[in-house]
Every structure is written in structure tokens, then in C-alpha cells.
Amino acid sequence: MLTRRQFLPVAAASVTLPTLLGAQPAFAAVDPLLLAREGDRVLGKAEAPITIVEYASFTCPHCAHFANKVLPEVKKNWVETGKAKLVYRDFPLDRVAYEAAILARAVPGDRYFAFIDTLFAQQEKWATAKDTKAALSQLAKLAGLGASDIDAAFANKAVGDAILAQRLEAAEKLKVDSTPTLFINGKKADHGTYESFSKALSAA
């Protein structure tokens, strides 16, 4: 997995999840940070018993692998059946990923996940383009954004600050230092293959 680059100065701090006393607790409470919150982009039914939280960077090839190779089966067998919901959160590793995240936030909610699927599917093209903003803008137009919408998205300091604050929070409070980092009902999960991820989902 990719490790954190020198994009923001962040310091990771350990997080202790509250558990019941005893050698074999019946359950562990989920850190509130790993539950769906207001402002989150969520795929799936709100009442789904399993919550998947993904921290990802749009320029990360490992994130693209998860999105392109593992997530489609997760969606089919877990999200679309109502067993799980996916909370996607930005953890940009570089400036280009940050710009992609800002632009994605401008896409209407009903098209958001389709747009980020496109970003990951075409990552090798736009992320290495000579003019990444122009390449991202072209994809955004295909998602229905106009030129003025795109310009406003890139200039939206409030959204940009929220993305960076979310990244800092994840690094400091959840010890996220690589992407993708995925949690299933509060527990960090292996995401290398669908089989390993499905096993973690079944355990939840």
C-alpha cells in the first residue's frame, strides 16, 4: 500500500476503542468516527447492519485496484443486498488527488459514486496527464457539470478545507497512514482480494 507523502504535516495518535471488561468481551463498541456521519457520501441502505468506511486517494494505484477489482463484487453481494453500506472518505496523498476530491464533491449525490468509479477506472489516463485539471474537468463534464460548476468547485475553499480536515482527523485519531485503509464495523480489514474482504465482512 502507499504510505503517506509529505502533503500535510500529520501526526498519528493511537486510538483505543472502548470494550467490555473481561478476557472475551461479547462485543466492542465502534468508534463514532467509523460510523456514517452527516456530510458523508454513503452507498447503500442507511439501515444496513455492516458499515464499511474507506479512506482513499484518487491517485493511489492500490485504491484503484480495490475499486476496480474488489469493490464490484462487494457491491453486488453485500451492498445491493442490504447487508452493508459503504462510506467513502477522501485521504488525498498529493495535490492532484486533492483536486480530484474537490471536483468529485461538486458532483450531485446520485452520480457521485459513478463518478469516482470513473476516476479510478481511468486513473492512469488523467492522473498522468500533462494538464491534470483539464483531464479532470473533461471527466466532470461527462458527469454533467458545466464549465462554471467546475471552476467553482476548484475554487471552493470551504470544501477543500473540509477534505484536509477529514484527512488530518483520520491520521491523528484513526492512525490512517496509507491508502486504501478500510474498516468494517470499526475494525481494520484486509482488502487485497475479494475473498479476504468478504471473509472480514462475514465475520462482522
VEXFIPA-659893 format. One record per residue (C-alpha): x, y, z; residue number from 1; residue in three letters. Coordinates in nm, 3 decimals. Each point is the difference from the previous one (the first is absolute). Layout:
! VEXFIPA-659893
site px=X, py=Y, pz=Z, nr=NUM, rest=ALA
...
! end
This chain:
! VEXFIPA-659893
site px=0.000, py=0.000, pz=0.000, nr=1, rest=MET
site px=0.111, py=0.359, pz=-0.050, nr=2, rest=LEU
site px=0.129, py=0.177, pz=0.306, nr=3, rest=THR
site px=-0.074, py=0.360, pz=0.091, nr=4, rest=ARG
site px=0.187, py=0.255, pz=-0.207, nr=5, rest=ARG
site px=0.112, py=0.346, pz=0.111, nr=6, rest=GLN
site px=-0.328, py=0.163, pz=-0.091, nr=7, rest=PHE
site px=-0.110, py=0.110, pz=0.347, nr=8, rest=LEU
site px=0.183, py=-0.013, pz=0.332, nr=9, rest=PRO
site px=-0.195, py=-0.258, pz=0.194, nr=10, rest=VAL
site px=0.081, py=-0.191, pz=0.313, nr=11, rest=ALA
site px=-0.170, py=-0.332, pz=0.066, nr=12, rest=ALA
site px=-0.131, py=-0.068, pz=0.347, nr=13, rest=ALA
site px=-0.126, py=-0.332, pz=0.126, nr=14, rest=SER
site px=-0.368, py=-0.053, pz=0.051, nr=15, rest=VAL
site px=-0.136, py=-0.236, pz=0.261, nr=16, rest=THR
site px=-0.345, py=-0.132, pz=-0.068, nr=17, rest=LEU
site px=-0.213, py=-0.053, pz=0.310, nr=18, rest=PRO
site px=-0.063, py=-0.364, pz=0.077, nr=19, rest=THR
site px=-0.185, py=-0.189, pz=0.268, nr=20, rest=LEU
site px=0.203, py=-0.128, pz=0.292, nr=21, rest=LEU
site px=0.107, py=-0.361, pz=-0.014, nr=22, rest=GLY
site px=0.235, py=-0.218, pz=-0.201, nr=23, rest=ALA
site px=-0.260, py=-0.078, pz=-0.268, nr=24, rest=GLN
site px=-0.235, py=0.300, pz=-0.040, nr=25, rest=PRO
site px=-0.326, py=-0.071, pz=-0.174, nr=26, rest=ALA
site px=0.047, py=0.302, pz=-0.226, nr=27, rest=PHE
site px=0.207, py=0.313, pz=-0.040, nr=28, rest=ALA
site px=-0.155, py=0.342, pz=-0.044, nr=29, rest=ALA
site px=0.075, py=0.158, pz=-0.337, nr=30, rest=VAL
site px=0.192, py=0.326, pz=0.005, nr=31, rest=ASP
site px=-0.250, py=0.275, pz=-0.094, nr=32, rest=PRO
site px=0.244, py=0.116, pz=-0.268, nr=33, rest=LEU
site px=-0.060, py=-0.330, pz=-0.178, nr=34, rest=LEU
site px=-0.376, py=0.039, pz=-0.025, nr=35, rest=LEU
site px=-0.180, py=0.185, pz=-0.279, nr=36, rest=ALA
site px=-0.018, py=0.370, pz=0.083, nr=37, rest=ARG
site px=-0.173, py=0.305, pz=-0.140, nr=38, rest=GLU
site px=0.175, py=0.108, pz=-0.315, nr=39, rest=GLY
site px=0.131, py=-0.347, pz=-0.085, nr=40, rest=ASP
site px=-0.057, py=-0.146, pz=-0.346, nr=41, rest=ARG
site px=-0.163, py=-0.336, pz=0.065, nr=42, rest=VAL
site px=-0.076, py=-0.281, pz=-0.244, nr=43, rest=LEU
site px=-0.270, py=-0.242, pz=0.114, nr=44, rest=GLY
site px=-0.289, py=-0.006, pz=0.241, nr=45, rest=LYS
site px=0.036, py=0.211, pz=0.315, nr=46, rest=ALA
site px=-0.132, py=-0.287, pz=0.215, nr=47, rest=GLU
site px=0.251, py=-0.255, pz=-0.132, nr=48, rest=ALA
site px=0.153, py=-0.179, pz=0.303, nr=49, rest=PRO
site px=0.356, py=0.010, pz=-0.130, nr=50, rest=ILE
site px=0.181, py=0.331, pz=-0.049, nr=51, rest=THR
site px=0.304, py=0.009, pz=-0.227, nr=52, rest=ILE
site px=0.208, py=0.316, pz=0.028, nr=53, rest=VAL
site px=0.259, py=0.056, pz=-0.272, nr=54, rest=GLU
site px=0.276, py=0.260, pz=0.010, nr=55, rest=TYR
site px=0.145, py=0.035, pz=-0.349, nr=56, rest=ALA
site px=0.200, py=0.223, pz=-0.231, nr=57, rest=SER
site px=-0.100, py=0.041, pz=-0.362, nr=58, rest=PHE
site px=0.360, py=-0.025, pz=-0.123, nr=59, rest=THR
site px=0.081, py=-0.315, pz=0.199, nr=60, rest=CYS
site px=0.037, py=-0.310, pz=-0.224, nr=61, rest=PRO
site px=-0.090, py=-0.229, pz=0.292, nr=62, rest=HIS
site px=-0.325, py=0.194, pz=0.043, nr=63, rest=CYS
site px=-0.068, py=-0.045, pz=-0.371, nr=64, rest=ALA
site px=0.063, py=-0.374, pz=0.035, nr=65, rest=HIS
site px=-0.253, py=-0.022, pz=0.283, nr=66, rest=PHE
site px=-0.253, py=0.211, pz=-0.190, nr=67, rest=ALA
site px=0.041, py=-0.190, pz=-0.326, nr=68, rest=ASN
site px=0.063, py=-0.358, pz=0.114, nr=69, rest=LYS
site px=-0.148, py=-0.047, pz=0.348, nr=70, rest=VAL
site px=-0.276, py=0.254, pz=0.050, nr=71, rest=LEU
site px=-0.227, py=-0.113, pz=-0.287, nr=72, rest=PRO
site px=-0.052, py=-0.337, pz=0.169, nr=73, rest=GLU
site px=-0.044, py=0.169, pz=0.339, nr=74, rest=VAL
site px=-0.270, py=0.220, pz=-0.149, nr=75, rest=LYS
site px=-0.175, py=-0.293, pz=-0.164, nr=76, rest=LYS
site px=0.006, py=-0.240, pz=0.293, nr=77, rest=ASN
site px=-0.009, py=0.230, pz=0.301, nr=78, rest=TRP
site px=-0.111, py=0.355, pz=-0.079, nr=79, rest=VAL
site px=-0.276, py=-0.067, pz=-0.252, nr=80, rest=GLU
site px=-0.142, py=-0.277, pz=0.221, nr=81, rest=THR
site px=-0.033, py=0.239, pz=0.294, nr=82, rest=GLY
site px=0.258, py=-0.173, pz=0.217, nr=83, rest=LYS
site px=0.256, py=0.282, pz=-0.006, nr=84, rest=ALA
site px=0.042, py=0.366, pz=-0.084, nr=85, rest=LYS
site px=0.317, py=0.172, pz=-0.117, nr=86, rest=LEU
site px=0.117, py=0.334, pz=0.137, nr=87, rest=VAL
site px=0.260, py=0.157, pz=-0.229, nr=88, rest=TYR
site px=0.239, py=0.258, pz=0.150, nr=89, rest=ARG
site px=0.279, py=0.189, pz=-0.169, nr=90, rest=ASP
site px=0.359, py=-0.040, pz=0.116, nr=91, rest=PHE
site px=0.191, py=0.176, pz=-0.279, nr=92, rest=PRO
site px=0.367, py=-0.091, pz=-0.018, nr=93, rest=LEU
site px=0.097, py=0.281, pz=-0.234, nr=94, rest=ASP
site px=-0.121, py=0.320, pz=-0.162, nr=95, rest=ARG
site px=-0.152, py=-0.172, pz=-0.303, nr=96, rest=VAL
site px=-0.204, py=-0.235, pz=0.220, nr=97, rest=ALA
site px=-0.112, py=0.300, pz=0.204, nr=98, rest=TYR
site px=-0.122, py=0.179, pz=-0.314, nr=99, rest=GLU
site px=-0.183, py=-0.314, pz=-0.113, nr=100, rest=ALA
site px=-0.169, py=-0.025, pz=0.341, nr=101, rest=ALA
site px=-0.115, py=0.363, pz=-0.013, nr=102, rest=ILE
site px=-0.145, py=-0.052, pz=-0.346, nr=103, rest=LEU
site px=-0.173, py=-0.325, pz=0.098, nr=104, rest=ALA
site px=-0.177, py=0.177, pz=0.286, nr=105, rest=ARG
site px=-0.166, py=0.229, pz=-0.257, nr=106, rest=ALA
site px=-0.163, py=-0.295, pz=-0.176, nr=107, rest=VAL
site px=-0.363, py=-0.053, pz=0.112, nr=108, rest=PRO
site px=-0.046, py=-0.274, pz=0.257, nr=109, rest=GLY
site px=-0.185, py=-0.237, pz=-0.231, nr=110, rest=ASP
site px=0.294, py=0.006, pz=-0.242, nr=111, rest=ARG
site px=0.284, py=0.022, pz=0.251, nr=112, rest=TYR
site px=0.093, py=-0.369, pz=0.024, nr=113, rest=PHE
site px=-0.025, py=-0.046, pz=-0.377, nr=114, rest=ALA
site px=0.239, py=0.292, pz=-0.039, nr=115, rest=PHE
site px=0.259, py=-0.131, pz=0.245, nr=116, rest=ILE
site px=-0.027, py=-0.340, pz=-0.168, nr=117, rest=ASP
site px=0.096, py=0.178, pz=-0.322, nr=118, rest=THR
site px=0.289, py=0.179, pz=0.170, nr=119, rest=LEU
site px=0.146, py=-0.328, pz=0.119, nr=120, rest=PHE
site px=-0.071, py=-0.185, pz=-0.325, nr=121, rest=ALA
site px=0.178, py=0.270, pz=-0.203, nr=122, rest=GLN
site px=0.261, py=0.091, pz=0.261, nr=123, rest=GLN
site px=0.300, py=-0.077, pz=-0.222, nr=124, rest=GLU
site px=-0.125, py=0.245, pz=-0.264, nr=125, rest=LYS
site px=-0.096, py=0.311, pz=0.196, nr=126, rest=TRP
site px=0.244, py=-0.031, pz=0.292, nr=127, rest=ALA
site px=0.299, py=-0.002, pz=-0.236, nr=128, rest=THR
site px=-0.133, py=0.259, pz=-0.245, nr=129, rest=ALA
site px=0.210, py=0.307, pz=-0.068, nr=130, rest=LYS
site px=-0.292, py=0.217, pz=0.115, nr=131, rest=ASP
site px=-0.177, py=-0.200, pz=0.270, nr=132, rest=THR
site px=-0.258, py=0.270, pz=0.068, nr=133, rest=LYS
site px=-0.106, py=0.000, pz=-0.364, nr=134, rest=ALA
site px=-0.020, py=-0.380, pz=-0.002, nr=135, rest=ALA
site px=-0.208, py=0.000, pz=0.320, nr=136, rest=LEU
site px=-0.223, py=0.274, pz=-0.139, nr=137, rest=SER
site px=-0.074, py=-0.206, pz=-0.309, nr=138, rest=GLN
site px=-0.115, py=-0.293, pz=0.216, nr=139, rest=LEU
site px=-0.211, py=0.237, pz=0.211, nr=140, rest=ALA
site px=-0.174, py=0.130, pz=-0.311, nr=141, rest=LYS
site px=-0.093, py=-0.356, pz=-0.090, nr=142, rest=LEU
site px=-0.150, py=-0.025, pz=0.351, nr=143, rest=ALA
site px=-0.221, py=0.300, pz=-0.072, nr=144, rest=GLY
site px=0.196, py=0.294, pz=0.141, nr=145, rest=LEU
site px=0.024, py=0.319, pz=-0.202, nr=146, rest=GLY
site px=0.312, py=0.214, pz=-0.039, nr=147, rest=ALA
site px=-0.118, py=0.244, pz=0.268, nr=148, rest=SER
site px=-0.074, py=-0.288, pz=0.239, nr=149, rest=ASP
site px=0.351, py=-0.136, pz=-0.051, nr=150, rest=ILE
site px=0.166, py=0.337, pz=0.055, nr=151, rest=ASP
site px=-0.205, py=0.053, pz=0.316, nr=152, rest=ALA
site px=0.092, py=-0.346, pz=0.128, nr=153, rest=ALA
site px=0.374, py=0.056, pz=-0.035, nr=154, rest=PHE
site px=-0.036, py=0.338, pz=0.173, nr=155, rest=ALA
site px=-0.215, py=-0.127, pz=0.288, nr=156, rest=ASN
site px=0.225, py=0.056, pz=0.301, nr=157, rest=LYS
site px=-0.260, py=-0.123, pz=0.249, nr=158, rest=ALA
site px=-0.021, py=-0.341, pz=-0.166, nr=159, rest=VAL
site px=0.377, py=-0.016, pz=-0.035, nr=160, rest=GLY
site px=0.049, py=0.081, pz=0.367, nr=161, rest=ASP
site px=-0.255, py=-0.266, pz=0.098, nr=162, rest=ALA
site px=0.187, py=-0.262, pz=-0.203, nr=163, rest=ILE
site px=0.332, py=0.089, pz=0.163, nr=164, rest=LEU
site px=-0.160, py=0.003, pz=0.346, nr=165, rest=ALA
site px=-0.145, py=-0.346, pz=-0.062, nr=166, rest=GLN
site px=0.341, py=-0.124, pz=-0.108, nr=167, rest=ARG
site px=0.167, py=0.143, pz=0.309, nr=168, rest=LEU
site px=-0.266, py=-0.149, pz=0.228, nr=169, rest=GLU
site px=0.045, py=-0.346, pz=-0.152, nr=170, rest=ALA
site px=0.379, py=0.020, pz=0.036, nr=171, rest=ALA
site px=-0.002, py=0.124, pz=0.358, nr=172, rest=GLU
site px=-0.292, py=-0.189, pz=0.148, nr=173, rest=LYS
site px=-0.021, py=-0.318, pz=-0.208, nr=174, rest=LEU
site px=0.369, py=-0.043, pz=-0.089, nr=175, rest=LYS
site px=-0.076, py=-0.004, pz=-0.370, nr=176, rest=VAL
site px=0.335, py=0.035, pz=-0.179, nr=177, rest=ASP
site px=-0.052, py=-0.184, pz=-0.327, nr=178, rest=SER
site px=-0.266, py=-0.049, pz=-0.260, nr=179, rest=THR
site px=-0.233, py=-0.163, pz=-0.036, nr=180, rest=PRO
site px=-0.075, py=-0.056, pz=0.366, nr=181, rest=THR
site px=-0.331, py=-0.178, pz=0.062, nr=182, rest=LEU
site px=-0.193, py=-0.065, pz=0.318, nr=183, rest=PHE
site px=-0.289, py=-0.244, pz=0.040, nr=184, rest=ILE
site px=-0.217, py=0.083, pz=0.301, nr=185, rest=ASN
site px=0.296, py=0.179, pz=0.153, nr=186, rest=GLY
site px=0.267, py=-0.262, pz=-0.071, nr=187, rest=LYS
site px=0.277, py=0.044, pz=-0.257, nr=188, rest=LYS
site px=-0.047, py=-0.254, pz=-0.279, nr=189, rest=ALA
site px=0.220, py=-0.177, pz=-0.254, nr=190, rest=ASP
site px=-0.106, py=0.120, pz=-0.343, nr=191, rest=HIS
site px=0.249, py=-0.160, pz=-0.237, nr=192, rest=GLY
site px=-0.251, py=-0.241, pz=-0.150, nr=193, rest=THR
site px=-0.374, py=-0.040, pz=-0.002, nr=194, rest=TYR
site px=0.040, py=-0.329, pz=0.187, nr=195, rest=GLU
site px=0.191, py=0.156, pz=0.288, nr=196, rest=SER
site px=-0.233, py=0.297, pz=0.019, nr=197, rest=PHE
site px=-0.310, py=-0.216, pz=-0.019, nr=198, rest=SER
site px=0.137, py=-0.211, pz=0.285, nr=199, rest=LYS
site px=0.027, py=0.312, pz=0.215, nr=200, rest=ALA
site px=-0.353, py=0.101, pz=-0.098, nr=201, rest=LEU
site px=-0.131, py=-0.342, pz=0.095, nr=202, rest=SER
site px=0.172, py=0.024, pz=0.337, nr=203, rest=ALA
site px=-0.178, py=0.331, pz=0.061, nr=204, rest=ALA
! end
